Amino acid sequence: MFKTNIGSADRVMRIILGVGLLALVFVGPRTTWGWIGLVPLLTGMMSSCPLYSIFGWSSRSGGR
């Protein structure tokens, strides 16, 4: 469905960032801003970033 355009390192960083931001919803300051963590988490899990597709970018080795 979506073209894979996220490399391994980018994927791991997105998942860690997403989980970290989501933790703000349940632990710590309990802010609703943590829900923004769903974006990097989902794009990391799908290995596809719509913004990368729009600009024709790719972080996968081998390029586009």
Secondary structure in CASP SS format (residue, H / E / C, confidence):
PFRMAT SS
TARGET T0000
AUTHOR 0000-0000-0000
METHOD secondary structure of the structure
MODEL  1
M C 1.00
F C 1.00
K C 1.00
T C 1.00
N C 1.00
I C 1.00
G C 1.00
S H 1.00
A H 1.00
D H 1.00
R H 1.00
V H 1.00
M H 1.00
R H 1.00
I H 1.00
I H 1.00
L H 1.00
G H 1.00
V H 1.00
G H 1.00
L H 1.00
L H 1.00
A H 1.00
L H 1.00
V H 1.00
F H 1.00
V C 1.00
G C 1.00
P C 1.00
R C 1.00
T C 1.00
T H 1.00
W H 1.00
G H 1.00
W H 1.00
I H 1.00
G H 1.00
L H 1.00
V H 1.00
P H 1.00
L H 1.00
L H 1.00
T H 1.00
G H 1.00
M H 1.00
M H 1.00
S C 1.00
S C 1.00
C C 1.00
P H 1.00
L H 1.00
Y H 1.00
S H 1.00
I H 1.00
F H 1.00
G C 1.00
W C 1.00
S C 1.00
S C 1.00
R C 1.00
S C 1.00
G C 1.00
G C 1.00
R C 1.00
END
